[in-house]
């Protein structure tokens, strides 16, 4: 695994951990949520910008992203 791929993997792991703690979820629940709404791909594609942001900013961004995906799914 090259350095950048490893950095992205660590960042995604950090995001999962922070998100699950923020929402009182298990790791499995957080992963299901991330899988369902395409969060893993979003984090990977936006790593360059996102990894420089604060924990709180990242969590707010993830909440907004998931919320918008839920709306798209429900058609509202």
mmCIF file of the N, C-alpha and C atoms, coordinates in Angstrom:
data_MODEL
# 
_entry.id   MODEL 
# 
loop_
_atom_site.group_PDB 
_atom_site.id 
_atom_site.type_symbol 
_atom_site.label_atom_id 
_atom_site.label_alt_id 
_atom_site.label_comp_id 
_atom_site.label_asym_id 
_atom_site.label_entity_id 
_atom_site.label_seq_id 
_atom_site.pdbx_PDB_ins_code 
_atom_site.Cartn_x 
_atom_site.Cartn_y 
_atom_site.Cartn_z 
_atom_site.occupancy 
_atom_site.B_iso_or_equiv 
_atom_site.pdbx_formal_charge 
_atom_site.auth_seq_id 
_atom_site.auth_comp_id 
_atom_site.auth_asym_id 
_atom_site.auth_atom_id 
_atom_site.pdbx_PDB_model_num 
ATOM 1   N N  . UNK A 1 1  ? 0.849   -1.173 0.000  1.00 0.00 ? 1  UNK A N  1 
ATOM 2   C CA . UNK A 1 1  ? 0.000   0.000  0.000  1.00 0.00 ? 1  UNK A CA 1 
ATOM 3   C C  . UNK A 1 1  ? 0.898   1.241  0.000  1.00 0.00 ? 1  UNK A C  1 
ATOM 4   N N  . UNK A 1 2  ? 0.650   2.151  -0.952 1.00 0.00 ? 2  UNK A N  1 
ATOM 5   C CA . UNK A 1 2  ? 1.473   3.359  -0.992 1.00 0.00 ? 2  UNK A CA 1 
ATOM 6   C C  . UNK A 1 2  ? 1.070   4.330  0.118  1.00 0.00 ? 2  UNK A C  1 
ATOM 7   N N  . UNK A 1 3  ? 1.885   5.333  0.335  1.00 0.00 ? 3  UNK A N  1 
ATOM 8   C CA . UNK A 1 3  ? 1.707   6.278  1.446  1.00 0.00 ? 3  UNK A CA 1 
ATOM 9   C C  . UNK A 1 3  ? 0.363   6.994  1.369  1.00 0.00 ? 3  UNK A C  1 
ATOM 10  N N  . UNK A 1 4  ? -0.023  7.488  0.202  1.00 0.00 ? 4  UNK A N  1 
ATOM 11  C CA . UNK A 1 4  ? -1.281  8.230  0.082  1.00 0.00 ? 4  UNK A CA 1 
ATOM 12  C C  . UNK A 1 4  ? -2.475  7.323  0.370  1.00 0.00 ? 4  UNK A C  1 
ATOM 13  N N  . UNK A 1 5  ? -2.463  6.121  -0.155 1.00 0.00 ? 5  UNK A N  1 
ATOM 14  C CA . UNK A 1 5  ? -3.551  5.168  0.098  1.00 0.00 ? 5  UNK A CA 1 
ATOM 15  C C  . UNK A 1 5  ? -3.651  4.870  1.591  1.00 0.00 ? 5  UNK A C  1 
ATOM 16  N N  . UNK A 1 6  ? -2.517  4.719  2.227  1.00 0.00 ? 6  UNK A N  1 
ATOM 17  C CA . UNK A 1 6  ? -2.488  4.466  3.664  1.00 0.00 ? 6  UNK A CA 1 
ATOM 18  C C  . UNK A 1 6  ? -3.028  5.675  4.439  1.00 0.00 ? 6  UNK A C  1 
ATOM 19  N N  . UNK A 1 7  ? -2.653  6.879  4.029  1.00 0.00 ? 7  UNK A N  1 
ATOM 20  C CA . UNK A 1 7  ? -3.147  8.098  4.680  1.00 0.00 ? 7  UNK A CA 1 
ATOM 21  C C  . UNK A 1 7  ? -4.662  8.207  4.551  1.00 0.00 ? 7  UNK A C  1 
ATOM 22  N N  . UNK A 1 8  ? -5.190  7.899  3.381  1.00 0.00 ? 8  UNK A N  1 
ATOM 23  C CA . UNK A 1 8  ? -6.636  7.945  3.159  1.00 0.00 ? 8  UNK A CA 1 
ATOM 24  C C  . UNK A 1 8  ? -7.329  6.906  4.041  1.00 0.00 ? 8  UNK A C  1 
ATOM 25  N N  . UNK A 1 9  ? -6.757  5.722  4.130  1.00 0.00 ? 9  UNK A N  1 
ATOM 26  C CA . UNK A 1 9  ? -7.340  4.671  4.969  1.00 0.00 ? 9  UNK A CA 1 
ATOM 27  C C  . UNK A 1 9  ? -7.373  5.093  6.438  1.00 0.00 ? 9  UNK A C  1 
ATOM 28  N N  . UNK A 1 10 ? -6.295  5.705  6.911  1.00 0.00 ? 10 UNK A N  1 
ATOM 29  C CA . UNK A 1 10 ? -6.264  6.195  8.294  1.00 0.00 ? 10 UNK A CA 1 
ATOM 30  C C  . UNK A 1 10 ? -7.298  7.297  8.503  1.00 0.00 ? 10 UNK A C  1 
ATOM 31  N N  . UNK A 1 11 ? -7.431  8.184  7.536  1.00 0.00 ? 11 UNK A N  1 
ATOM 32  C CA . UNK A 1 11 ? -8.402  9.277  7.631  1.00 0.00 ? 11 UNK A CA 1 
ATOM 33  C C  . UNK A 1 11 ? -9.827  8.720  7.681  1.00 0.00 ? 11 UNK A C  1 
ATOM 34  N N  . UNK A 1 12 ? -10.131 7.771  6.829  1.00 0.00 ? 12 UNK A N  1 
ATOM 35  C CA . UNK A 1 12 ? -11.469 7.173  6.819  1.00 0.00 ? 12 UNK A CA 1 
ATOM 36  C C  . UNK A 1 12 ? -11.732 6.475  8.156  1.00 0.00 ? 12 UNK A C  1 
ATOM 37  N N  . UNK A 1 13 ? -10.747 5.786  8.666  1.00 0.00 ? 13 UNK A N  1 
ATOM 38  C CA . UNK A 1 13 ? -10.879 5.132  9.967  1.00 0.00 ? 13 UNK A CA 1 
ATOM 39  C C  . UNK A 1 13 ? -11.167 6.155  11.062 1.00 0.00 ? 13 UNK A C  1 
ATOM 40  N N  . UNK A 1 14 ? -10.459 7.275  11.039 1.00 0.00 ? 14 UNK A N  1 
ATOM 41  C CA . UNK A 1 14 ? -10.685 8.364  11.991 1.00 0.00 ? 14 UNK A CA 1 
ATOM 42  C C  . UNK A 1 14 ? -12.123 8.873  11.878 1.00 0.00 ? 14 UNK A C  1 
ATOM 43  N N  . UNK A 1 15 ? -12.600 9.065  10.654 1.00 0.00 ? 15 UNK A N  1 
ATOM 44  C CA . UNK A 1 15 ? -13.951 9.579  10.435 1.00 0.00 ? 15 UNK A CA 1 
ATOM 45  C C  . UNK A 1 15 ? -15.014 8.615  10.945 1.00 0.00 ? 15 UNK A C  1 
ATOM 46  N N  . UNK A 1 16 ? -14.814 7.334  10.702 1.00 0.00 ? 16 UNK A N  1 
ATOM 47  C CA . UNK A 1 16 ? -15.755 6.324  11.194 1.00 0.00 ? 16 UNK A CA 1 
ATOM 48  C C  . UNK A 1 16 ? -15.818 6.376  12.717 1.00 0.00 ? 16 UNK A C  1 
ATOM 49  N N  . UNK A 1 17 ? -14.658 6.414  13.336 1.00 0.00 ? 17 UNK A N  1 
ATOM 50  C CA . UNK A 1 17 ? -14.577 6.443  14.799 1.00 0.00 ? 17 UNK A CA 1 
ATOM 51  C C  . UNK A 1 17 ? -15.260 7.685  15.370 1.00 0.00 ? 17 UNK A C  1 
ATOM 52  N N  . UNK A 1 18 ? -14.980 8.828  14.785 1.00 0.00 ? 18 UNK A N  1 
ATOM 53  C CA . UNK A 1 18 ? -15.576 10.078 15.269 1.00 0.00 ? 18 UNK A CA 1 
ATOM 54  C C  . UNK A 1 18 ? -17.088 10.092 15.058 1.00 0.00 ? 18 UNK A C  1 
ATOM 55  N N  . UNK A 1 19 ? -17.525 9.625  13.904 1.00 0.00 ? 19 UNK A N  1 
ATOM 56  C CA . UNK A 1 19 ? -18.954 9.613  13.592 1.00 0.00 ? 19 UNK A CA 1 
ATOM 57  C C  . UNK A 1 19 ? -19.706 8.675  14.533 1.00 0.00 ? 19 UNK A C  1 
ATOM 58  N N  . UNK A 1 20 ? -19.167 7.497  14.758 1.00 0.00 ? 20 UNK A N  1 
ATOM 59  C CA . UNK A 1 20 ? -19.852 6.542  15.641 1.00 0.00 ? 20 UNK A CA 1 
ATOM 60  C C  . UNK A 1 20 ? -19.933 7.079  17.064 1.00 0.00 ? 20 UNK A C  1 
ATOM 61  N N  . UNK A 1 21 ? -18.895 7.718  17.529 1.00 0.00 ? 21 UNK A N  1 
ATOM 62  C CA . UNK A 1 21 ? -18.917 8.300  18.869 1.00 0.00 ? 21 UNK A CA 1 
ATOM 63  C C  . UNK A 1 21 ? -19.923 9.449  18.962 1.00 0.00 ? 21 UNK A C  1 
ATOM 64  N N  . UNK A 1 22 ? -19.951 10.285 17.947 1.00 0.00 ? 22 UNK A N  1 
ATOM 65  C CA . UNK A 1 22 ? -20.862 11.440 17.916 1.00 0.00 ? 22 UNK A CA 1 
ATOM 66  C C  . UNK A 1 22 ? -22.326 10.995 17.928 1.00 0.00 ? 22 UNK A C  1 
ATOM 67  N N  . UNK A 1 23 ? -22.619 9.872  17.294 1.00 0.00 ? 23 UNK A N  1 
ATOM 68  C CA . UNK A 1 23 ? -24.001 9.409  17.148 1.00 0.00 ? 23 UNK A CA 1 
ATOM 69  C C  . UNK A 1 23 ? -24.321 8.188  18.020 1.00 0.00 ? 23 UNK A C  1 
ATOM 70  N N  . UNK A 1 24 ? -23.447 7.886  18.964 1.00 0.00 ? 24 UNK A N  1 
ATOM 71  C CA . UNK A 1 24 ? -23.634 6.759  19.888 1.00 0.00 ? 24 UNK A CA 1 
ATOM 72  C C  . UNK A 1 24 ? -23.987 5.473  19.131 1.00 0.00 ? 24 UNK A C  1 
ATOM 73  N N  . UNK A 1 25 ? -23.176 5.174  18.127 1.00 0.00 ? 25 UNK A N  1 
ATOM 74  C CA . UNK A 1 25 ? -23.367 3.988  17.303 1.00 0.00 ? 25 UNK A CA 1 
ATOM 75  C C  . UNK A 1 25 ? -22.237 3.002  17.566 1.00 0.00 ? 25 UNK A C  1 
ATOM 76  N N  . UNK A 1 26 ? -22.459 1.776  17.128 1.00 0.00 ? 26 UNK A N  1 
ATOM 77  C CA . UNK A 1 26 ? -21.355 0.817  17.100 1.00 0.00 ? 26 UNK A CA 1 
ATOM 78  C C  . UNK A 1 26 ? -20.579 1.062  15.799 1.00 0.00 ? 26 UNK A C  1 
ATOM 79  N N  . UNK A 1 27 ? -19.412 0.485  15.714 1.00 0.00 ? 27 UNK A N  1 
ATOM 80  C CA . UNK A 1 27 ? -18.641 0.584  14.482 1.00 0.00 ? 27 UNK A CA 1 
ATOM 81  C C  . UNK A 1 27 ? -19.385 -0.031 13.302 1.00 0.00 ? 27 UNK A C  1 
ATOM 82  N N  . UNK A 1 28 ? -20.064 -1.129 13.560 1.00 0.00 ? 28 UNK A N  1 
ATOM 83  C CA . UNK A 1 28 ? -20.840 -1.804 12.509 1.00 0.00 ? 28 UNK A CA 1 
ATOM 84  C C  . UNK A 1 28 ? -21.968 -0.914 12.014 1.00 0.00 ? 28 UNK A C  1 
ATOM 85  N N  . UNK A 1 29 ? -22.666 -0.258 12.924 1.00 0.00 ? 29 UNK A N  1 
ATOM 86  C CA . UNK A 1 29 ? -23.752 0.642  12.529 1.00 0.00 ? 29 UNK A CA 1 
ATOM 87  C C  . UNK A 1 29 ? -23.223 1.816  11.699 1.00 0.00 ? 29 UNK A C  1 
ATOM 88  N N  . UNK A 1 30 ? -22.109 2.375  12.122 1.00 0.00 ? 30 UNK A N  1 
ATOM 89  C CA . UNK A 1 30 ? -21.519 3.489  11.381 1.00 0.00 ? 30 UNK A CA 1 
ATOM 90  C C  . UNK A 1 30 ? -21.105 3.046  9.982  1.00 0.00 ? 30 UNK A C  1 
ATOM 91  N N  . UNK A 1 31 ? -20.505 1.868  9.874  1.00 0.00 ? 31 UNK A N  1 
ATOM 92  C CA . UNK A 1 31 ? -20.094 1.356  8.565  1.00 0.00 ? 31 UNK A CA 1 
ATOM 93  C C  . UNK A 1 31 ? -21.291 1.105  7.659  1.00 0.00 ? 31 UNK A C  1 
ATOM 94  N N  . UNK A 1 32 ? -22.358 0.571  8.206  1.00 0.00 ? 32 UNK A N  1 
ATOM 95  C CA . UNK A 1 32 ? -23.574 0.358  7.406  1.00 0.00 ? 32 UNK A CA 1 
ATOM 96  C C  . UNK A 1 32 ? -24.095 1.679  6.864  1.00 0.00 ? 32 UNK A C  1 
ATOM 97  N N  . UNK A 1 33 ? -24.119 2.687  7.724  1.00 0.00 ? 33 UNK A N  1 
ATOM 98  C CA . UNK A 1 33 ? -24.566 4.013  7.317  1.00 0.00 ? 33 UNK A CA 1 
ATOM 99  C C  . UNK A 1 33 ? -23.650 4.567  6.219  1.00 0.00 ? 33 UNK A C  1 
ATOM 100 N N  . UNK A 1 34 ? -22.357 4.473  6.415  1.00 0.00 ? 34 UNK A N  1 
ATOM 101 C CA . UNK A 1 34 ? -21.394 4.979  5.435  1.00 0.00 ? 34 UNK A CA 1 
ATOM 102 C C  . UNK A 1 34 ? -21.527 4.227  4.113  1.00 0.00 ? 34 UNK A C  1 
ATOM 103 N N  . UNK A 1 35 ? -21.718 2.915  4.180  1.00 0.00 ? 35 UNK A N  1 
ATOM 104 C CA . UNK A 1 35 ? -21.902 2.117  2.959  1.00 0.00 ? 35 UNK A CA 1 
ATOM 105 C C  . UNK A 1 35 ? -23.184 2.516  2.240  1.00 0.00 ? 35 UNK A C  1 
ATOM 106 N N  . UNK A 1 36 ? -24.260 2.635  2.991  1.00 0.00 ? 36 UNK A N  1 
ATOM 107 C CA . UNK A 1 36 ? -25.572 2.929  2.409  1.00 0.00 ? 36 UNK A CA 1 
ATOM 108 C C  . UNK A 1 36 ? -25.597 4.260  1.673  1.00 0.00 ? 36 UNK A C  1 
ATOM 109 N N  . UNK A 1 37 ? -24.906 5.262  2.202  1.00 0.00 ? 37 UNK A N  1 
ATOM 110 C CA . UNK A 1 37 ? -24.975 6.608  1.630  1.00 0.00 ? 37 UNK A CA 1 
ATOM 111 C C  . UNK A 1 37 ? -23.736 7.020  0.837  1.00 0.00 ? 37 UNK A C  1 
ATOM 112 N N  . UNK A 1 38 ? -22.821 6.099  0.602  1.00 0.00 ? 38 UNK A N  1 
ATOM 113 C CA . UNK A 1 38 ? -21.659 6.398  -0.225 1.00 0.00 ? 38 UNK A CA 1 
ATOM 114 C C  . UNK A 1 38 ? -20.622 7.286  0.439  1.00 0.00 ? 38 UNK A C  1 
ATOM 115 N N  . UNK A 1 39 ? -20.595 7.254  1.767  1.00 0.00 ? 39 UNK A N  1 
ATOM 116 C CA . UNK A 1 39 ? -19.682 8.128  2.512  1.00 0.00 ? 39 UNK A CA 1 
ATOM 117 C C  . UNK A 1 39 ? -18.220 7.735  2.310  1.00 0.00 ? 39 UNK A C  1 
ATOM 118 N N  . UNK A 1 40 ? -17.939 6.450  2.213  1.00 0.00 ? 40 UNK A N  1 
ATOM 119 C CA . UNK A 1 40 ? -16.546 6.016  2.044  1.00 0.00 ? 40 UNK A CA 1 
ATOM 120 C C  . UNK A 1 40 ? -15.959 6.580  0.755  1.00 0.00 ? 40 UNK A C  1 
ATOM 121 N N  . UNK A 1 41 ? -16.728 6.535  -0.320 1.00 0.00 ? 41 UNK A N  1 
ATOM 122 C CA . UNK A 1 41 ? -16.272 7.082  -1.597 1.00 0.00 ? 41 UNK A CA 1 
ATOM 123 C C  . UNK A 1 41 ? -16.115 8.606  -1.497 1.00 0.00 ? 41 UNK A C  1 
ATOM 124 N N  . UNK A 1 42 ? -17.080 9.245  -0.828 1.00 0.00 ? 42 UNK A N  1 
ATOM 125 C CA . UNK A 1 42 ? -17.033 10.697 -0.636 1.00 0.00 ? 42 UNK A CA 1 
ATOM 126 C C  . UNK A 1 42 ? -15.771 11.101 0.120  1.00 0.00 ? 42 UNK A C  1 
ATOM 127 N N  . UNK A 1 43 ? -15.465 10.392 1.191  1.00 0.00 ? 43 UNK A N  1 
ATOM 128 C CA . UNK A 1 43 ? -14.261 10.702 1.969  1.00 0.00 ? 43 UNK A CA 1 
ATOM 129 C C  . UNK A 1 43 ? -12.996 10.484 1.153  1.00 0.00 ? 43 UNK A C  1 
ATOM 130 N N  . UNK A 1 44 ? -12.960 9.403  0.421  1.00 0.00 ? 44 UNK A N  1 
ATOM 131 C CA . UNK A 1 44 ? -11.788 9.092  -0.389 1.00 0.00 ? 44 UNK A CA 1 
ATOM 132 C C  . UNK A 1 44 ? -11.586 10.149 -1.484 1.00 0.00 ? 44 UNK A C  1 
ATOM 133 N N  . UNK A 1 45 ? -12.662 10.506 -2.162 1.00 0.00 ? 45 UNK A N  1 
ATOM 134 C CA . UNK A 1 45 ? -12.567 11.488 -3.256 1.00 0.00 ? 45 UNK A CA 1 
ATOM 135 C C  . UNK A 1 45 ? -12.221 12.889 -2.751 1.00 0.00 ? 45 UNK A C  1 
ATOM 136 N N  . UNK A 1 46 ? -12.611 13.213 -1.520 1.00 0.00 ? 46 UNK A N  1 
ATOM 137 C CA . UNK A 1 46 ? -12.407 14.561 -0.987 1.00 0.00 ? 46 UNK A CA 1 
ATOM 138 C C  . UNK A 1 46 ? -11.341 14.621 0.097  1.00 0.00 ? 46 UNK A C  1 
ATOM 139 N N  . UNK A 1 47 ? -10.516 13.599 0.158  1.00 0.00 ? 47 UNK A N  1 
ATOM 140 C CA . UNK A 1 47 ? -9.482  13.504 1.186  1.00 0.00 ? 47 UNK A CA 1 
ATOM 141 C C  . UNK A 1 47 ? -8.593  14.747 1.248  1.00 0.00 ? 47 UNK A C  1 
ATOM 142 N N  . UNK A 1 48 ? -8.129  15.194 0.109  1.00 0.00 ? 48 UNK A N  1 
ATOM 143 C CA . UNK A 1 48 ? -7.168  16.307 0.078  1.00 0.00 ? 48 UNK A CA 1 
ATOM 144 C C  . UNK A 1 48 ? -7.672  17.538 0.827  1.00 0.00 ? 48 UNK A C  1 
ATOM 145 N N  . UNK A 1 49 ? -8.930  17.851 0.681  1.00 0.00 ? 49 UNK A N  1 
ATOM 146 C CA . UNK A 1 49 ? -9.516  19.006 1.367  1.00 0.00 ? 49 UNK A CA 1 
ATOM 147 C C  . UNK A 1 49 ? -9.912  18.658 2.791  1.00 0.00 ? 49 UNK A C  1 
ATOM 148 N N  . UNK A 1 50 ? -10.592 17.544 2.932  1.00 0.00 ? 50 UNK A N  1 
ATOM 149 C CA . UNK A 1 50 ? -11.195 17.220 4.224  1.00 0.00 ? 50 UNK A CA 1 
ATOM 150 C C  . UNK A 1 50 ? -10.191 16.917 5.333  1.00 0.00 ? 50 UNK A C  1 
ATOM 151 N N  . UNK A 1 51 ? -9.078  16.272 5.002  1.00 0.00 ? 51 UNK A N  1 
ATOM 152 C CA . UNK A 1 51 ? -8.159  15.877 6.075  1.00 0.00 ? 51 UNK A CA 1 
ATOM 153 C C  . UNK A 1 51 ? -7.481  17.076 6.736  1.00 0.00 ? 51 UNK A C  1 
ATOM 154 N N  . UNK A 1 52 ? -7.606  18.246 6.145  1.00 0.00 ? 52 UNK A N  1 
ATOM 155 C CA . UNK A 1 52 ? -7.004  19.448 6.734  1.00 0.00 ? 52 UNK A CA 1 
ATOM 156 C C  . UNK A 1 52 ? -7.973  20.193 7.648  1.00 0.00 ? 52 UNK A C  1 
ATOM 157 N N  . UNK A 1 53 ? -9.205  19.705 7.721  1.00 0.00 ? 53 UNK A N  1 
ATOM 158 C CA . UNK A 1 53 ? -10.240 20.396 8.491  1.00 0.00 ? 53 UNK A CA 1 
ATOM 159 C C  . UNK A 1 53 ? -10.313 19.868 9.923  1.00 0.00 ? 53 UNK A C  1 
ATOM 160 N N  . UNK A 1 54 ? -11.030 20.611 10.763 1.00 0.00 ? 54 UNK A N  1 
ATOM 161 C CA . UNK A 1 54 ? -11.193 20.200 12.158 1.00 0.00 ? 54 UNK A CA 1 
ATOM 162 C C  . UNK A 1 54 ? -12.155 19.025 12.274 1.00 0.00 ? 54 UNK A C  1 
ATOM 163 N N  . UNK A 1 55 ? -12.075 18.352 13.374 1.00 0.00 ? 55 UNK A N  1 
ATOM 164 C CA . UNK A 1 55 ? -12.973 17.237 13.666 1.00 0.00 ? 55 UNK A CA 1 
ATOM 165 C C  . UNK A 1 55 ? -14.422 17.685 13.562 1.00 0.00 ? 55 UNK A C  1 
ATOM 166 N N  . UNK A 1 56 ? -14.745 18.824 14.169 1.00 0.00 ? 56 UNK A N  1 
ATOM 167 C CA . UNK A 1 56 ? -16.120 19.320 14.165 1.00 0.00 ? 56 UNK A CA 1 
ATOM 168 C C  . UNK A 1 56 ? -16.588 19.636 12.746 1.00 0.00 ? 56 UNK A C  1 
ATOM 169 N N  . UNK A 1 57 ? -15.731 20.255 11.949 1.00 0.00 ? 57 UNK A N  1 
ATOM 170 C CA . UNK A 1 57 ? -16.100 20.578 10.565 1.00 0.00 ? 57 UNK A CA 1 
ATOM 171 C C  . UNK A 1 57 ? -16.378 19.297 9.789  1.00 0.00 ? 57 UNK A C  1 
ATOM 172 N N  . UNK A 1 58 ? -15.528 18.298 9.973  1.00 0.00 ? 58 UNK A N  1 
ATOM 173 C CA . UNK A 1 58 ? -15.699 17.025 9.272  1.00 0.00 ? 58 UNK A CA 1 
ATOM 174 C C  . UNK A 1 58 ? -17.035 16.389 9.656  1.00 0.00 ? 58 UNK A C  1 
ATOM 175 N N  . UNK A 1 59 ? -17.341 16.356 10.953 1.00 0.00 ? 59 UNK A N  1 
ATOM 176 C CA . UNK A 1 59 ? -18.598 15.759 11.397 1.00 0.00 ? 59 UNK A CA 1 
ATOM 177 C C  . UNK A 1 59 ? -19.803 16.516 10.842 1.00 0.00 ? 59 UNK A C  1 
ATOM 178 N N  . UNK A 1 60 ? -19.755 17.833 10.835 1.00 0.00 ? 60 UNK A N  1 
ATOM 179 C CA . UNK A 1 60 ? -20.855 18.622 10.264 1.00 0.00 ? 60 UNK A CA 1 
ATOM 180 C C  . UNK A 1 60 ? -21.007 18.333 8.775  1.00 0.00 ? 60 UNK A C  1 
ATOM 181 N N  . UNK A 1 61 ? -19.892 18.229 8.080  1.00 0.00 ? 61 UNK A N  1 
ATOM 182 C CA . UNK A 1 61 ? -19.930 17.933 6.652  1.00 0.00 ? 61 UNK A CA 1 
ATOM 183 C C  . UNK A 1 61 ? -20.516 16.543 6.400  1.00 0.00 ? 61 UNK A C  1 
ATOM 184 N N  . UNK A 1 62 ? -20.100 15.570 7.183  1.00 0.00 ? 62 UNK A N  1 
ATOM 185 C CA . UNK A 1 62 ? -20.638 14.216 7.028  1.00 0.00 ? 62 UNK A CA 1 
ATOM 186 C C  . UNK A 1 62 ? -22.135 14.188 7.330  1.00 0.00 ? 62 UNK A C  1 
ATOM 187 N N  . UNK A 1 63 ? -22.552 14.889 8.374  1.00 0.00 ? 63 UNK A N  1 
ATOM 188 C CA . UNK A 1 63 ? -23.983 14.950 8.691  1.00 0.00 ? 63 UNK A CA 1 
ATOM 189 C C  . UNK A 1 63 ? -24.766 15.568 7.537  1.00 0.00 ? 63 UNK A C  1 
ATOM 190 N N  . UNK A 1 64 ? -24.253 16.647 6.977  1.00 0.00 ? 64 UNK A N  1 
ATOM 191 C CA . UNK A 1 64 ? -24.918 17.300 5.836  1.00 0.00 ? 64 UNK A CA 1 
ATOM 192 C C  . UNK A 1 64 ? -24.959 16.384 4.621  1.00 0.00 ? 64 UNK A C  1 
ATOM 193 N N  . UNK A 1 65 ? -23.856 15.706 4.354  1.00 0.00 ? 65 UNK A N  1 
ATOM 194 C CA . UNK A 1 65 ? -23.783 14.804 3.205  1.00 0.00 ? 65 UNK A CA 1 
ATOM 195 C C  . UNK A 1 65 ? -24.804 13.668 3.338  1.00 0.00 ? 65 UNK A C  1 
ATOM 196 N N  . UNK A 1 66 ? -24.848 13.040 4.508  1.00 0.00 ? 66 UNK A N  1 
ATOM 197 C CA . UNK A 1 66 ? -25.781 11.937 4.727  1.00 0.00 ? 66 UNK A CA 1 
ATOM 198 C C  . UNK A 1 66 ? -27.218 12.443 4.674  1.00 0.00 ? 66 UNK A C  1 
ATOM 199 N N  . UNK A 1 67 ? -27.462 13.585 5.251  1.00 0.00 ? 67 UNK A N  1 
ATOM 200 C CA . UNK A 1 67 ? -28.809 14.170 5.211  1.00 0.00 ? 67 UNK A CA 1 
ATOM 201 C C  . UNK A 1 67 ? -29.255 14.420 3.770  1.00 0.00 ? 67 UNK A C  1 
ATOM 202 N N  . UNK A 1 68 ? -28.363 14.938 2.942  1.00 0.00 ? 68 UNK A N  1 
ATOM 203 C CA . UNK A 1 68 ? -28.730 15.202 1.546  1.00 0.00 ? 68 UNK A CA 1 
ATOM 204 C C  . UNK A 1 68 ? -28.961 13.898 0.789  1.00 0.00 ? 68 UNK A C  1 
ATOM 205 N N  . UNK A 1 69 ? -28.191 12.867 1.094  1.00 0.00 ? 69 UNK A N  1 
ATOM 206 C CA . UNK A 1 69 ? -28.392 11.564 0.452  1.00 0.00 ? 69 UNK A CA 1 
ATOM 207 C C  . UNK A 1 69 ? -29.721 10.940 0.866  1.00 0.00 ? 69 UNK A C  1 
ATOM 208 N N  . UNK A 1 70 ? -30.085 11.127 2.134  1.00 0.00 ? 70 UNK A N  1 
ATOM 209 C CA . UNK A 1 70 ? -31.377 10.611 2.604  1.00 0.00 ? 70 UNK A CA 1 
ATOM 210 C C  . UNK A 1 70 ? -32.522 11.310 1.876  1.00 0.00 ? 70 UNK A C  1 
ATOM 211 N N  . UNK A 1 71 ? -32.385 12.614 1.687  1.00 0.00 ? 71 UNK A N  1 
ATOM 212 C CA . UNK A 1 71 ? -33.424 13.360 0.961  1.00 0.00 ? 71 UNK A CA 1 
ATOM 213 C C  . UNK A 1 71 ? -33.527 12.888 -0.477 1.00 0.00 ? 71 UNK A C  1 
ATOM 214 N N  . UNK A 1 72 ? -32.393 12.675 -1.124 1.00 0.00 ? 72 UNK A N  1 
ATOM 215 C CA . UNK A 1 72 ? -32.390 12.179 -2.503 1.00 0.00 ? 72 UNK A CA 1 
ATOM 216 C C  . UNK A 1 72 ? -33.093 10.825 -2.578 1.00 0.00 ? 72 UNK A C  1 
ATOM 217 N N  . UNK A 1 73 ? -32.794 9.989  -1.603 1.00 0.00 ? 73 UNK A N  1 
ATOM 218 C CA . UNK A 1 73 ? -33.381 8.647  -1.564 1.00 0.00 ? 73 UNK A CA 1 
ATOM 219 C C  . UNK A 1 73 ? -34.894 8.697  -1.388 1.00 0.00 ? 73 UNK A C  1 
ATOM 220 N N  . UNK A 1 74 ? -35.347 9.639  -0.557 1.00 0.00 ? 74 UNK A N  1 
ATOM 221 C CA . UNK A 1 74 ? -36.781 9.718  -0.276 1.00 0.00 ? 74 UNK A CA 1 
ATOM 222 C C  . UNK A 1 74 ? -37.522 10.529 -1.349 1.00 0.00 ? 74 UNK A C  1 
ATOM 223 N N  . UNK A 1 75 ? -36.747 11.215 -2.211 1.00 0.00 ? 75 UNK A N  1 
ATOM 224 C CA . UNK A 1 75 ? -37.361 11.977 -3.277 1.00 0.00 ? 75 UNK A CA 1 
ATOM 225 C C  . UNK A 1 75 ? -37.887 13.335 -2.872 1.00 0.00 ? 75 UNK A C  1 
ATOM 226 N N  . UNK A 1 76 ? -37.455 13.833 -1.712 1.00 0.00 ? 76 UNK A N  1 
ATOM 227 C CA . UNK A 1 76 ? -37.892 15.168 -1.283 1.00 0.00 ? 76 UNK A CA 1 
ATOM 228 C C  . UNK A 1 76 ? -36.806 16.175 -1.467 1.00 0.00 ? 76 UNK A C  1 
# 
